[in-house]
Amino acid sequence: MVPSDDYTDDALQAMIREAGLRCTTSRTTVLARLARANAPLSHADLSEELVPQGFDQATIYRNLTDLTEVGLLNRLDLGDHIWRFEFRGDHHHDEGEHPHFMCVDCGEISCLAEVEITMNRQDKSPALVAEISEIFLKGRCAKCG
């Protein structure tokens, strides 16, 4: 996930409408914040930033759910029982998944978009159909080394 300022409010509003949702200020704000993030954000992260701007926590949550259901966001469970959300971009219907990394010391989460995950199926059994849904790595970041 690379933060992008390429997505103007007009472009984000068009994406929301094309996804079949009503375009509201809160939806555009949530989507814009995630489009510009350099890592997945939780509801608490977004609320901390957006509630002081006049947005309601419940509305933020509903928008996260709605935007995820239409494929504009990914919802991630990184093993700590906190859902985090990330923007999927223009190609949200066919964009591949990428792994994430969490530092076990400071808790920083980063996307490993440059890492490609492939599966080497040794068993050619037609009964085995596997899909990669989430890859999550834990370790120490460069700062905590």
trRosetta pair geometry for C-beta under 8 A, 3 or more apart (Angstrom, degrees):
i j d omega theta_ij theta_ji phi_ij phi_ji
1 37 7.2 -6 144 97 131 85
1 38 6.9 147 109 -166 96 34
1 39 6.8 133 76 -105 129 27
1 40 7.1 128 11 -52 164 68
1 86 5.2 -93 -95 -166 152 133
1 87 7.1 118 -147 54 115 79
1 98 7.3 -172 -31 63 70 135
1 111 3.7 137 23 -20 87 168
1 113 5.8 175 -9 -58 33 122
2 38 7.4 -3 -147 -127 34 74
2 111 7.8 -119 -47 77 48 135
2 113 6.3 -86 -33 32 86 162
3 35 7.6 94 -153 137 63 47
3 36 5.1 40 -163 -174 105 43
3 37 5.9 -157 -99 84 101 17
3 38 4.5 -54 -32 -71 114 73
4 7 5.8 79 106 -4 108 94
4 35 5.9 -67 64 166 89 87
4 36 6.8 -110 62 -98 42 51
4 89 7.7 70 20 -106 149 100
5 36 6.4 48 -82 -112 64 101
6 11 7.8 -42 132 63 68 167
7 11 5.0 -132 -154 87 64 126
7 12 5.3 76 163 -57 111 94
7 15 8.0 -24 -150 -8 120 140
7 32 7.0 -164 107 -120 112 67
7 35 4.5 -70 53 171 146 153
7 36 7.9 -131 53 -55 107 78
8 11 4.7 99 50 5 75 100
8 12 7.1 -143 94 -1 40 86
9 12 5.7 -57 -146 41 33 110
9 13 6.1 36 154 -22 67 106
9 28 5.8 48 -153 179 90 128
9 32 6.4 -15 -97 -84 74 134
10 13 5.7 -54 -145 36 29 112
10 14 6.4 32 154 -21 63 104
11 14 5.7 -52 -151 34 31 113
11 15 6.6 34 150 -20 63 103
12 15 5.5 -50 -151 33 35 114
12 16 6.5 38 151 -21 66 102
12 28 5.5 115 110 -144 120 79
12 31 4.9 155 -168 109 122 125
12 32 5.6 -82 -44 -71 174 80
12 35 6.6 -115 -93 -23 123 154
13 16 5.6 -50 -150 33 34 113
13 17 6.4 32 153 -15 66 105
13 23 4.8 59 -155 -151 87 143
13 28 5.6 -6 -77 -101 82 120
14 17 5.8 -55 -147 39 32 109
14 18 6.1 32 155 -20 66 109
15 18 5.7 -54 -142 39 29 111
15 19 6.3 29 156 -20 62 108
15 31 7.3 -180 81 177 124 152
15 72 6.2 113 147 -117 117 123
15 90 7.5 -117 -99 -108 122 56
16 19 5.9 -61 -154 36 28 111
16 21 5.1 -75 179 72 82 108
16 22 7.9 -27 147 100 112 22
16 23 4.7 118 95 -99 130 84
16 27 5.5 103 -130 133 146 129
16 28 6.7 -86 -21 -78 151 72
16 31 6.6 -136 -66 -20 109 162
16 67 7.7 -51 -113 -106 89 94
16 72 7.2 0 -92 -71 60 164
17 20 7.8 66 175 -58 34 14
17 21 7.1 -104 -90 65 27 61
17 23 5.4 -32 -59 -43 89 117
19 67 7.8 56 115 -132 165 58
19 70 3.9 84 176 156 120 139
19 71 6.9 -163 -129 53 117 85
19 72 5.8 -55 -74 -44 160 114
20 70 6.3 -166 48 -123 94 132
21 27 6.6 -174 131 -151 134 161
21 66 5.9 104 -116 158 138 121
21 67 7.5 -46 -23 -85 168 61
21 70 6.1 -111 -33 -24 113 161
22 27 7.7 147 92 0 63 153
23 27 6.4 -131 -147 73 44 130
23 28 6.5 48 -172 -54 88 106
24 27 4.7 94 54 7 82 102
24 28 6.9 -152 89 -4 42 87
24 63 7.9 -117 66 -100 117 118
25 28 5.9 -60 -148 40 29 109
25 29 6.1 30 155 -21 66 110
26 29 5.6 -54 -143 37 31 113
26 30 6.3 31 158 -18 65 105
26 55 5.5 131 -121 -130 104 114
26 56 8.0 -31 -115 37 148 78
26 59 5.2 -49 -178 147 165 122
26 60 7.0 -120 -177 -81 115 56
26 63 5.6 -139 129 -60 101 148
27 30 5.9 -55 -146 37 29 108
27 31 6.1 23 158 -13 65 111
27 63 5.0 -165 -99 -138 66 117
27 66 7.3 -59 -113 85 115 130
27 67 6.8 157 -152 -64 93 112
28 31 5.9 -60 -144 43 28 108
28 32 5.9 30 157 -22 65 111
29 32 5.7 -54 -142 37 26 112
29 33 6.4 28 158 -21 62 105
29 50 6.5 120 136 -127 127 124
29 53 7.7 -167 -166 104 151 145
29 55 6.8 -149 89 -70 149 145
30 33 6.0 -55 -150 33 28 110
30 34 6.6 18 156 -10 63 109
30 46 6.4 35 -129 -161 87 142
30 50 7.3 -7 -83 -80 74 163
30 60 6.2 154 -92 -142 124 73
30 63 4.6 140 16 123 162 137
30 64 6.5 -126 -178 -66 143 69
30 67 6.7 -157 108 -16 123 153
31 34 6.0 -61 -149 42 30 106
31 35 6.1 35 153 -25 66 108
31 63 8.0 -113 -37 165 80 116
31 67 6.1 -172 -81 -126 97 148
31 72 6.4 -30 -121 146 117 136
31 73 7.7 -126 -111 -58 77 105
31 87 6.9 99 -164 -109 66 109
32 35 5.6 -53 -144 34 30 114
32 36 6.5 14 160 -7 64 111
33 36 6.2 -70 -152 44 27 101
33 37 6.5 43 148 -44 64 102
33 41 7.2 -55 131 39 107 162
33 46 6.3 123 103 -124 150 95
33 49 6.9 146 -140 97 145 144
33 50 7.2 -89 -43 -63 160 115
34 37 5.3 -38 -145 8 39 122
34 41 6.3 -132 -103 32 81 117
34 46 7.9 -21 -60 -90 91 123
34 73 6.4 -9 141 -110 166 110
34 85 6.0 -56 -116 116 140 101
34 86 6.3 169 -173 -147 109 31
34 87 4.2 147 127 -48 98 96
35 87 4.5 121 -87 -108 54 169
35 89 7.8 119 -128 -87 90 59
37 40 7.3 92 123 -104 139 14
37 41 5.4 -116 -123 -29 161 115
37 86 7.1 -124 80 -125 125 74
37 87 7.1 144 39 0 99 108
38 110 7.6 -20 138 -129 90 79
38 111 7.6 -139 166 18 56 106
39 86 7.8 -85 161 -97 31 113
39 108 7.5 -120 -94 -179 171 74
39 109 4.8 134 -179 93 129 85
39 110 5.5 -75 -100 -103 114 42
39 111 6.2 -172 -115 -19 59 85
40 74 7.6 -77 -107 84 120 100
40 76 5.4 -43 -141 35 169 135
40 78 7.7 162 69 -39 142 128
40 84 3.6 86 137 141 119 121
40 85 6.1 157 -161 66 91 22
40 86 4.2 -71 -97 -54 84 102
40 100 6.9 -25 2 -118 125 145
40 109 6.0 -56 48 120 90 139
40 111 7.3 114 -25 -64 83 99
41 45 4.1 -126 -167 87 93 139
41 46 5.6 105 134 -50 126 87
41 84 6.1 154 74 -156 15 89
41 85 6.1 -35 66 57 70 79
41 86 7.6 126 15 -81 67 60
42 45 4.6 109 50 0 72 99
42 46 7.2 -142 95 1 43 85
42 82 5.1 -33 -111 166 137 113
42 83 6.6 121 -132 83 80 53
42 84 5.0 -59 -72 -97 67 73
42 85 7.5 123 -109 8 24 80
43 46 5.9 -59 -151 42 32 107
43 47 6.0 32 153 -21 68 110
43 57 7.5 75 164 -165 106 87
43 60 6.4 131 -154 119 84 111
43 61 5.5 28 -137 -94 134 82
43 64 6.2 -100 -92 -5 92 164
43 83 7.0 43 -17 75 101 97
43 85 7.8 75 -58 -5 63 117
44 47 5.6 -54 -139 38 30 112
44 48 6.2 38 158 -27 64 103
44 82 7.6 -54 14 -151 118 122
45 48 6.0 -54 -154 28 26 113
45 49 6.9 9 154 -5 59 109
45 84 7.9 36 13 -126 134 90
46 49 6.0 -69 -156 44 33 104
46 50 5.5 -2 163 3 74 122
46 60 5.4 171 116 -174 120 133
46 64 7.4 168 36 -67 161 123
46 85 7.9 -5 -34 46 135 122
47 50 6.2 -69 -123 51 26 92
47 51 5.1 31 -179 -30 71 113
47 55 7.9 -133 -126 96 57 104
47 57 4.9 27 -125 -113 128 90
47 60 5.6 -180 -81 64 78 162
48 51 7.0 -20 -104 23 12 107
49 52 7.4 -81 178 33 24 101
49 53 7.4 5 143 -6 61 117
50 53 5.3 -62 -156 40 48 113
50 55 4.1 -25 151 48 105 134
50 60 5.9 138 78 -92 142 132
51 54 7.8 147 -176 10 32 8
51 55 5.9 -93 -90 70 37 73
51 56 7.4 60 -117 -116 81 18
51 57 6.2 1 -86 -60 118 81
51 60 7.8 -70 -62 -24 79 142
55 59 6.0 -125 -176 78 85 121
55 60 5.8 86 141 -59 121 101
56 59 4.2 84 67 7 96 109
56 60 6.9 -161 91 -10 49 83
57 60 5.6 -53 -149 33 33 113
57 61 6.4 33 153 -19 65 105
58 61 5.6 -53 -150 36 33 113
58 62 6.4 33 153 -18 66 104
59 62 5.7 -51 -145 37 33 110
59 63 6.3 34 155 -19 64 106
60 63 5.8 -57 -150 37 29 112
60 64 6.5 32 151 -21 64 104
61 64 5.7 -53 -151 33 31 112
61 65 6.5 30 153 -16 64 106
62 65 5.6 -56 -150 38 33 112
62 66 6.1 31 154 -17 68 108
63 66 5.7 -54 -140 40 32 109
63 67 5.9 27 162 -15 67 111
64 67 6.1 -58 -140 41 24 106
64 68 6.2 25 157 -20 61 111
64 73 6.7 -78 -156 79 64 166
64 75 7.7 97 162 -94 100 106
64 85 5.4 -127 -149 -56 108 159
65 68 5.8 -60 -149 37 26 111
65 69 6.3 27 156 -22 64 108
66 69 5.8 -55 -148 33 30 112
66 70 6.7 11 161 -4 64 107
67 70 6.4 -62 -146 44 30 99
67 72 4.6 -73 -172 68 86 114
67 73 4.5 61 121 -2 103 116
67 85 7.8 71 87 -170 117 140
68 71 7.7 50 -180 -66 31 20
68 72 7.5 -91 -74 57 25 69
68 73 4.6 -60 -82 76 66 103
68 74 7.3 75 -129 -146 91 7
68 75 4.8 27 -135 -37 144 110
68 85 6.7 -102 -73 -125 111 113
71 88 6.5 -69 161 50 68 160
71 92 4.8 134 142 135 94 116
71 93 5.9 39 157 -86 154 65
72 87 7.2 -32 158 -143 76 66
72 88 6.0 -164 -175 35 29 107
72 92 5.6 -49 -109 -119 38 171
73 85 4.8 -2 179 -170 131 107
73 86 6.5 145 -159 71 77 33
73 87 6.2 -47 -106 -98 71 38
73 88 6.3 -164 -102 -14 16 97
74 85 6.8 157 78 -153 51 54
74 86 5.0 -11 53 58 101 89
74 88 5.8 115 -30 -71 88 100
74 97 7.6 127 -126 -118 150 86
75 83 5.4 -15 -170 -167 101 114
75 84 7.5 147 -158 76 51 38
75 85 5.7 -23 -101 -98 62 77
76 83 6.9 138 68 -159 45 59
76 84 4.8 -27 63 66 102 89
76 85 7.3 -180 16 -82 83 26
76 86 6.7 31 -12 0 122 106
76 100 6.6 65 -167 -11 155 156
76 134 6.5 136 -138 -125 85 130
76 136 8.0 136 -176 -84 113 116
77 81 7.5 12 -155 -104 101 25
77 82 7.8 151 -135 70 62 37
77 83 6.0 -37 -83 -99 74 65
77 84 8.0 159 -84 21 27 76
77 134 7.3 -108 54 -47 72 179
78 82 7.3 -24 43 66 94 84
78 84 6.4 11 -10 15 115 124
78 100 6.2 -80 -108 96 117 138
78 102 5.7 117 166 -46 133 140
78 109 6.6 -83 -97 -117 173 132
78 136 5.3 162 -141 -135 72 139
79 102 7.8 -144 48 29 112 153
79 136 6.1 172 -17 118 115 156
79 138 7.8 -66 56 -56 151 126
80 102 7.8 -176 -23 -165 125 166
84 109 7.0 -79 -119 103 176 170
86 111 7.2 109 -132 -79 157 130
88 91 7.6 -115 147 81 90 52
88 92 3.6 86 108 -119 126 94
88 95 5.6 171 -175 45 93 143
89 92 6.0 167 67 -62 53 77
89 95 6.2 102 56 -71 110 156
91 94 5.6 -62 171 59 98 83
91 95 4.7 120 102 -60 94 94
92 95 5.9 -36 -118 8 27 119
97 117 7.6 -35 90 44 92 124
97 132 6.1 -151 62 113 132 100
97 133 7.0 144 -65 -169 171 24
97 134 6.9 -114 -179 -93 144 43
97 135 7.4 130 127 10 116 91
98 111 6.0 56 103 -175 126 97
98 112 6.0 -163 161 79 101 63
98 113 4.7 2 -168 -111 169 50
98 115 6.6 117 -163 64 91 80
98 117 7.7 154 -134 1 41 106
98 135 7.8 -84 154 51 29 107
99 111 8.0 140 91 -163 45 54
99 112 4.5 -16 79 57 90 121
99 115 5.4 -39 36 85 114 130
99 117 6.1 108 -40 -44 107 127
99 135 3.8 -55 -101 94 96 109
99 136 6.8 -175 -160 -77 83 25
99 137 6.0 45 165 -9 127 104
100 109 6.1 1 177 -172 115 99
100 110 7.0 163 -159 84 69 38
100 111 5.8 -42 -107 -107 76 51
100 112 6.5 -173 -97 8 21 89
100 134 7.8 -26 17 -168 107 92
100 135 7.4 152 20 90 62 63
100 136 5.4 -13 64 -116 92 71
100 137 7.2 -173 92 29 43 73
101 109 7.0 157 82 -154 50 51
101 110 5.1 -14 60 60 99 88
101 111 7.9 -179 19 -91 81 5
101 112 5.6 85 -22 -43 105 112
101 136 7.9 158 -89 -165 28 54
101 137 4.8 -24 -106 74 75 100
101 138 7.5 153 -159 -92 60 25
101 139 6.9 -39 -162 37 105 96
101 141 7.5 123 131 -88 119 86
102 107 6.8 -19 -172 -155 97 42
102 108 7.3 170 -149 85 53 41
102 109 5.1 -16 -99 -100 80 78
102 136 7.0 6 0 -176 109 98
102 137 7.5 169 23 88 65 50
102 138 5.3 -25 68 -107 89 76
103 106 4.8 8 101 48 135 82
103 107 6.2 -48 73 5 87 12
103 108 4.6 31 17 46 122 84
103 109 7.9 -129 11 -66 75 38
103 138 7.9 127 -122 -157 9 65
103 139 7.0 -46 -116 87 51 51
103 140 5.8 53 -146 -142 87 37
103 141 3.9 -48 -85 -17 128 102
103 143 7.7 -16 -117 55 162 96
103 144 5.6 124 -170 18 129 140
104 138 5.4 70 -60 175 101 105
104 139 6.6 -82 -6 169 104 5
104 140 6.3 -59 39 -74 90 65
105 140 5.7 39 -4 -123 117 90
105 141 7.5 -120 48 24 103 86
105 144 4.0 161 59 -158 143 153
106 141 6.5 -58 40 28 118 125
106 143 6.7 -3 -5 86 154 120
106 144 5.4 -158 -13 -58 106 129
108 141 5.5 -2 63 -36 125 157
108 143 7.6 69 9 37 151 128
110 141 7.4 109 -3 -111 128 119
112 115 4.1 1 145 15 111 123
112 137 7.3 31 -16 26 149 126
117 132 5.7 160 110 -155 129 168
117 135 5.4 164 -74 -25 161 159
119 130 6.1 -168 -164 93 165 121
119 132 6.5 -171 -44 -45 115 108
121 124 6.6 107 128 -86 112 52
121 128 7.1 156 -150 110 119 124
121 130 7.3 169 -94 33 107 117
123 128 5.3 58 104 25 119 161
125 128 4.6 77 76 4 100 103
126 129 8.0 6 178 -53 48 92
132 135 6.4 -11 -172 -41 116 102
140 144 4.6 -123 -166 95 96 106
140 145 5.6 132 129 -108 122 17
141 144 5.2 76 53 21 77 98
141 145 7.4 -70 96 -49 43 58
142 145 5.9 10 -162 -58 33 102
